[in-house]
Amino acid sequence: MNTLLFRRGWLAAGFLCLVGMLVITGCKGKTESEEAVTKPETVELSYAVFFPDTHIQCKTAQAWADEINKRTDGRVKITIYAGGSLRPAPQTYEGVVDGICDIGMSCFAYTRGRFPLLEGLDLPLGYPDGLTATRIATAMAQKYQPEELADTHCLYIHAHGPGILASKKPVRTLEDMAGMKVRGTGLSAKVVEALGATPVAMSQGETYEALQKNVVQATFCPIETLKGWKQGEVIECVTDTSTIGYTTAMYVVMNKAKWDALPADVRKVFSEVSAEWVDKHGQAWDQADEEGREFVKSLNREMIDLSEEQKQLWRDRVKPILDEYIEQTEAKGLPGKAFLADIQERLAQ
């Protein structure tokens, strides 16, 4: 009898232990399942930026990436590859299309002909500052939704302040430009020609020595480059040519498949942060321009303002560049005339 009771007690104890183990195992499985729900997989994205990591625009891009990481509670991690280390600047857009980089920042002007409508953003239209240029560039892309951007998702666009003329001798009139060799590439080369000077193509890195050795006598550039590339050391004068101020528009685009794969709430964060960063990039350009202006003043370089009469003459000289843009875009069935008029109206406001 005692033996029977002992066996029954042992069986009962064993059953209770088994039940306890199953309960513990079940609870553990539930916890892992809950964690899978509450902790989604991190989305890791690469971001190709052609600016060096010390440049204010690269720092602004990093702040954008950090803000997206913060607002998604760490669900999105964006790694920036600065200085063209992931993709050279002229190949960045196609790199995004092909998925070599998930996000990319570069200039429309680096692939001339690839963005025929948006090239109108860079025309010598008299941009007063980087913030204005940046706001207009983004607004125009959003309004016209050009087909040339359809193979990526455009997050926003930013653009530098007006190109000015930095020279080794004073330029107060168009006559002073005659025969002068001026560093200019792409659109700015057309501006140089229209003003009666001779454009010489070269990178910013080559310009300091070219000015120093009198290979060129002037350069068209945003004033921030006079400090950033130290070109202020080898010029004597700066002529405010913002009346025909051109800009260089820069896209921030994302691979379309990567964008479509993001959860709706994450896409919303991207859109909200990007909208906020339009002004941040524009303000960063203006800050850099102001630092460049102060640097030139510290070197006691002459700052020249064009007379009202000269401003009109300079605007008349570059008008054929605008007419050519309209003609070429309209020939391709693009709304170049309306696009240009829209920019001019926004600038007037």
C-alpha positions as a printed NumPy array, in Angstrom:
array([[  0.   ,   0.   ,   0.   ],
       [  2.773,   2.42 ,   0.921],
       [  4.601,   1.488,  -2.259],
       [  1.502,   2.26 ,  -4.343],
       [  1.069,   5.641,  -2.7  ],
       [  4.744,   6.429,  -3.263],
       [  4.476,   5.616,  -6.963],
       [  1.327,   7.742,  -7.338],
       [  3.047,  10.655,  -5.598],
       [  6.094,  10.335,  -7.819],
       [  3.941,  10.291, -10.961],
       [  2.013,  13.368,  -9.796],
       [  5.216,  15.255,  -9.085],
       [  6.598,  14.321, -12.476],
       [  3.431,  15.481, -14.191],
       [  3.575,  18.824, -12.424],
       [  7.232,  19.29 , -13.443],
       [  6.378,  18.506, -17.056],
       [  3.506,  20.976, -17.047],
       [  5.761,  23.605, -15.501],
       [  8.392,  23.102, -18.177],
       [  5.804,  23.377, -20.939],
       [  4.439,  26.569, -19.404],
       [  7.938,  28.068, -19.169],
       [  8.767,  27.032, -22.728],
       [  5.472,  28.423, -23.966],
       [  6.038,  31.72 , -22.205],
       [  9.556,  31.981, -23.624],
       [  8.283,  31.361, -27.149],
       [  5.653,  34.047, -26.702],
       [  8.237,  36.568, -25.521],
       [ 10.431,  35.995, -28.591],
       [  7.378,  36.393, -30.817],
       [  6.435,  39.622, -29.096],
       [  9.987,  40.899, -29.485],
       [  9.835,  40.154, -33.203],
       [  6.73 ,  42.324, -33.406],
       [  7.969,  45.181, -31.225],
       [ 11.504,  45.278, -32.692],
       [ 11.284,  45.38 , -36.519],
       [ 14.355,  44.597, -38.562],
       [ 16.657,  47.61 , -39.051],
       [ 16.718,  49.059, -42.562],
       [ 20.301,  49.859, -43.538],
       [ 20.858,  52.274, -46.432],
       [ 23.952,  53.644, -48.172],
       [ 24.171,  57.338, -49.093],
       [ 26.706,  58.554, -51.69 ],
       [ 27.749,  62.208, -51.251],
       [ 30.424,  63.844, -53.408],
       [ 31.31 ,  66.541, -50.862],
       [ 34.165,  65.715, -48.448],
       [ 33.065,  64.936, -44.905],
       [ 34.45 ,  68.302, -43.723],
       [ 32.148,  70.288, -46.048],
       [ 29.101,  71.913, -44.484],
       [ 26.804,  70.249, -47.036],
       [ 28.064,  66.79 , -46.103],
       [ 27.592,  67.652, -42.43 ],
       [ 24.049,  68.798, -43.198],
       [ 23.393,  65.518, -45.008],
       [ 24.69 ,  63.608, -41.969],
       [ 22.34 ,  65.569, -39.717],
       [ 19.454,  64.581, -42.042],
       [ 20.406,  60.904, -41.77 ],
       [ 20.715,  61.152, -37.98 ],
       [ 17.291,  62.797, -37.708],
       [ 15.655,  60.01 , -39.714],
       [ 17.326,  57.439, -37.465],
       [ 16.02 ,  59.299, -34.425],
       [ 12.438,  59.705, -35.647],
       [ 12.189,  56.059, -36.694],
       [ 13.449,  54.937, -33.255],
       [ 16.54 ,  53.441, -34.83 ],
       [ 14.653,  51.453, -37.465],
       [ 16.557,  53.188, -40.28 ],
       [ 20.35 ,  53.45 , -40.322],
       [ 21.896,  55.515, -43.124],
       [ 25.646,  55.318, -43.734],
       [ 27.148,  58.237, -45.636],
       [ 30.025,  57.633, -48.038],
       [ 31.587,  61.069, -48.504],
       [ 34.006,  62.431, -51.062],
       [ 32.714,  60.265, -53.901],
       [ 34.085,  57.152, -52.195],
       [ 31.059,  55.018, -53.089],
       [ 30.232,  56.613, -56.436],
       [ 31.942,  59.444, -58.389],
       [ 29.829,  62.583, -58.633],
       [ 28.99 ,  62.274, -62.376],
       [ 27.906,  58.64 , -61.885],
       [ 25.924,  59.063, -58.681],
       [ 22.46 ,  59.313, -60.233],
       [ 22.859,  56.16 , -62.316],
       [ 24.371,  54.501, -59.258],
       [ 21.111,  55.141, -57.399],
       [ 19.032,  53.894, -60.333],
       [ 21.097,  50.685, -60.496],
       [ 21.061,  50.147, -56.724],
       [ 24.817,  50.557, -56.259],
       [ 23.932,  53.198, -53.692],
       [ 20.517,  53.515, -52.044],
       [ 20.573,  57.321, -51.788],
       [ 22.702,  59.818, -53.695],
       [ 23.546,  63.517, -53.761],
       [ 25.162,  65.197, -56.753],
       [ 24.653,  67.92 , -59.367],
       [ 22.315,  67.788, -62.354],
       [ 25.006,  69.693, -64.271],
       [ 27.499,  66.837, -63.976],
       [ 25.509,  64.848, -66.547],
       [ 24.593,  67.463, -69.142],
       [ 21.666,  66.405, -71.296],
       [ 20.427,  63.835, -68.771],
       [ 18.07 ,  66.37 , -67.129],
       [ 17.016,  68.717, -69.953],
       [ 14.144,  70.421, -68.125],
       [ 15.819,  70.721, -64.731],
       [ 18.937,  72.243, -66.305],
       [ 16.802,  75.38 , -66.377],
       [ 17.364,  75.694, -62.636],
       [ 21.021,  76.573, -63.225],
       [ 20.42 ,  79.403, -65.697],
       [ 21.763,  82.945, -64.95 ],
       [ 18.46 ,  84.209, -63.619],
       [ 19.651,  86.407, -60.761],
       [ 19.4  ,  84.136, -57.723],
       [ 20.016,  86.341, -54.668],
       [ 21.121,  83.615, -52.246],
       [ 21.332,  79.87 , -51.639],
       [ 18.162,  79.636, -49.567],
       [ 16.068,  81.175, -52.349],
       [ 17.709,  78.967, -54.986],
       [ 17.147,  75.866, -52.86 ],
       [ 13.489,  76.596, -52.168],
       [ 12.759,  77.353, -55.817],
       [ 14.61 ,  74.271, -57.086],
       [ 12.702,  71.903, -54.81 ],
       [  9.359,  73.598, -55.518],
       [  9.874,  73.362, -59.277],
       [ 10.717,  69.666, -59.175],
       [  7.648,  68.998, -57.032],
       [  5.365,  71.021, -59.299],
       [  6.523,  69.711, -62.683],
       [  7.357,  66.124, -61.673],
       [  9.676,  65.768, -64.703],
       [  9.926,  62.379, -66.372],
       [ 13.719,  62.648, -66.215],
       [ 13.505,  61.997, -62.445],
       [ 10.918,  59.216, -62.662],
       [ 13.414,  56.37 , -62.268],
       [ 14.229,  57.445, -58.694],
       [ 12.336,  58.938, -55.766],
       [ 13.378,  62.589, -55.372],
       [ 13.6  ,  63.561, -51.709],
       [ 14.583,  67.205, -52.259],
       [ 16.947,  69.534, -54.139],
       [ 19.33 ,  72.199, -52.864],
       [ 21.403,  74.836, -54.67 ],
       [ 24.282,  77.185, -53.921],
       [ 24.206,  80.972, -53.825],
       [ 24.782,  83.169, -56.889],
       [ 27.904,  82.798, -58.975],
       [ 30.104,  85.906, -58.706],
       [ 33.196,  87.035, -60.613],
       [ 36.494,  86.932, -58.716],
       [ 39.319,  88.513, -60.711],
       [ 42.926,  89.653, -60.639],
       [ 41.975,  93.118, -61.94 ],
       [ 38.86 ,  95.272, -61.44 ],
       [ 35.79 ,  94.455, -63.553],
       [ 33.261,  97.288, -63.483],
       [ 31.88 ,  97.142, -67.021],
       [ 31.362,  94.653, -69.818],
       [ 34.303,  96.224, -71.627],
       [ 36.558,  95.067, -68.792],
       [ 35.646,  91.47 , -69.64 ],
       [ 36.869,  91.66 , -73.234],
       [ 39.692,  89.193, -73.917],
       [ 39.866,  88.042, -70.296],
       [ 40.434,  84.321, -69.677],
       [ 37.914,  83.163, -67.088],
       [ 37.603,  79.798, -65.402],
       [ 34.162,  78.48 , -66.264],
       [ 32.671,  75.049, -66.837],
       [ 29.335,  73.866, -68.135],
       [ 26.733,  76.599, -67.97 ],
       [ 29.133,  79.174, -66.495],
       [ 31.316,  78.724, -69.605],
       [ 28.349,  79.864, -71.71 ],
       [ 27.954,  82.872, -69.412],
       [ 31.638,  83.743, -69.847],
       [ 31.292,  83.605, -73.636],
       [ 28.134,  85.708, -73.59 ],
       [ 29.977,  88.391, -71.642],
       [ 32.744,  88.59 , -74.256],
       [ 35.464,  86.722, -72.356],
       [ 37.182,  83.391, -73.037],
       [ 36.118,  80.41 , -70.883],
       [ 38.776,  77.99 , -69.647],
       [ 37.488,  74.713, -68.228],
       [ 39.138,  73.33 , -65.104],
       [ 38.236,  71.857, -61.731],
       [ 38.107,  73.932, -58.563],
       [ 41.239,  72.134, -57.392],
       [ 43.19 ,  73.486, -60.388],
       [ 41.894,  77.048, -60.175],
       [ 44.147,  78.36 , -57.381],
       [ 47.353,  77.631, -59.309],
       [ 45.825,  78.813, -62.603],
       [ 45.007,  82.19 , -61.05 ],
       [ 48.362,  82.35 , -59.314],
       [ 50.246,  81.737, -62.596],
       [ 47.91 ,  83.992, -64.629],
       [ 46.697,  81.096, -66.786],
       [ 43.283,  82.626, -66.093],
       [ 42.587,  86.129, -64.833],
       [ 39.235,  85.435, -63.199],
       [ 36.826,  82.739, -62.079],
       [ 33.044,  82.456, -61.894],
       [ 32.05 ,  80.767, -58.631],
       [ 29.887,  81.05 , -55.529],
       [ 31.775,  83.271, -53.12 ],
       [ 32.132,  80.447, -50.582],
       [ 34.799,  78.839, -52.808],
       [ 37.098,  81.823, -52.262],
       [ 37.545,  80.599, -48.704],
       [ 36.885,  76.887, -49.109],
       [ 39.462,  76.573, -51.903],
       [ 41.535,  79.564, -50.69 ],
       [ 41.194,  81.258, -54.076],
       [ 40.69 ,  84.583, -52.315],
       [ 44.442,  84.597, -51.755],
       [ 45.199,  84.835, -55.49 ],
       [ 42.59 ,  87.364, -56.668],
       [ 42.349,  91.108, -56.089],
       [ 38.697,  91.959, -56.716],
       [ 35.196,  90.517, -56.442],
       [ 32.455,  91.839, -58.702],
       [ 28.902,  91.251, -57.49 ],
       [ 27.314,  89.69 , -60.569],
       [ 24.289,  88.33 , -58.726],
       [ 22.088,  90.249, -61.185],
       [ 22.851,  87.32 , -63.533],
       [ 23.538,  84.973, -60.663],
       [ 23.474,  81.35 , -61.763],
       [ 23.324,  78.43 , -59.354],
       [ 24.106,  74.719, -59.404],
       [ 21.155,  72.565, -58.367],
       [ 21.914,  69.344, -56.495],
       [ 19.552,  66.412, -56.153],
       [ 19.012,  64.059, -53.226],
       [ 17.367,  60.957, -54.673],
       [ 16.619,  57.408, -53.496],
       [ 16.479,  54.099, -55.317],
       [ 12.847,  53.581, -56.307],
       [ 12.609,  49.929, -55.205],
       [ 14.162,  50.759, -51.817],
       [ 11.696,  53.612, -51.37 ],
       [  8.693,  51.461, -52.298],
       [  9.838,  48.75 , -49.851],
       [  9.81 ,  51.1  , -46.857],
       [  6.804,  50.885, -44.502],
       [  4.322,  53.728, -44.947],
       [  5.151,  55.298, -41.58 ],
       [  8.874,  55.309, -42.409],
       [  8.246,  56.913, -45.809],
       [  6.267,  59.583, -43.972],
       [  9.279,  60.302, -41.754],
       [ 11.568,  60.568, -44.791],
       [  9.202,  63.053, -46.44 ],
       [  8.774,  65.173, -43.312],
       [ 12.486,  65.36 , -42.51 ],
       [ 13.389,  66.061, -46.135],
       [ 10.907,  68.956, -46.261],
       [ 12.568,  70.448, -43.18 ],
       [ 16.076,  69.962, -44.574],
       [ 15.373,  72.049, -47.685],
       [ 15.827,  75.224, -45.66 ],
       [ 18.689,  73.741, -43.634],
       [ 20.711,  73.115, -46.8  ],
       [ 19.841,  76.54 , -48.179],
       [ 20.879,  78.2  , -44.919],
       [ 24.108,  76.18 , -44.926],
       [ 24.93 ,  77.554, -48.381],
       [ 24.251,  81.096, -47.196],
       [ 26.401,  80.568, -44.116],
       [ 29.275,  79.336, -46.285],
       [ 28.858,  82.323, -48.615],
       [ 28.957,  84.739, -45.697],
       [ 32.131,  83.111, -44.393],
       [ 33.632,  83.395, -47.876],
       [ 32.678,  87.075, -48.067],
       [ 34.244,  87.812, -44.666],
       [ 37.386,  85.923, -45.678],
       [ 37.768,  88.075, -48.806],
       [ 37.21 ,  91.244, -46.796],
       [ 39.858,  90.157, -44.282],
       [ 42.312,  90.046, -47.188],
       [ 41.349,  93.628, -48.12 ],
       [ 40.163,  92.643, -51.586],
       [ 38.12 ,  95.216, -53.499],
       [ 34.359,  94.527, -53.555],
       [ 32.709,  95.988, -56.679],
       [ 29.004,  96.64 , -57.3  ],
       [ 27.793,  97.054, -60.869],
       [ 25.879, 100.214, -61.742],
       [ 22.197,  99.841, -62.617],
       [ 23.016, 100.543, -66.239],
       [ 25.66 ,  97.811, -66.259],
       [ 23.328,  95.328, -64.561],
       [ 20.861,  95.704, -67.414],
       [ 23.627,  95.315, -70.003],
       [ 24.811,  92.099, -68.361],
       [ 21.254,  90.739, -68.212],
       [ 20.803,  91.529, -71.921],
       [ 24.015,  89.691, -72.759],
       [ 22.95 ,  86.419, -71.14 ],
       [ 19.38 ,  86.483, -72.479],
       [ 20.317,  84.37 , -75.544],
       [ 21.264,  81.565, -73.13 ],
       [ 17.712,  81.615, -71.775],
       [ 16.257,  81.704, -75.303],
       [ 18.393,  78.72 , -76.289],
       [ 17.113,  76.749, -73.299],
       [ 13.5  ,  77.437, -74.276],
       [ 14.143,  76.459, -77.88 ],
       [ 15.883,  73.191, -76.989],
       [ 13.346,  72.058, -74.388],
       [ 10.323,  72.951, -76.491],
       [ 11.833,  70.987, -79.397],
       [ 11.832,  67.946, -77.086],
       [  8.222,  68.479, -76.096],
       [  9.17 ,  69.788, -72.654],
       [  7.553,  72.843, -70.995],
       [ 10.779,  74.857, -70.894],
       [  9.1  ,  78.206, -71.506],
       [  6.6  ,  77.735, -68.681],
       [  9.301,  76.306, -66.405],
       [ 11.566,  79.309, -66.935],
       [  8.732,  81.823, -66.541],
       [  7.72 ,  80.113, -63.305],
       [ 11.234,  80.476, -61.858],
       [ 11.392,  84.137, -62.877],
       [  8.026,  84.82 , -61.281],
       [  9.157,  83.206, -58.034],
       [ 12.368,  85.235, -58.078],
       [ 10.379,  88.431, -58.592],
       [  8.327,  87.623, -55.51 ]])
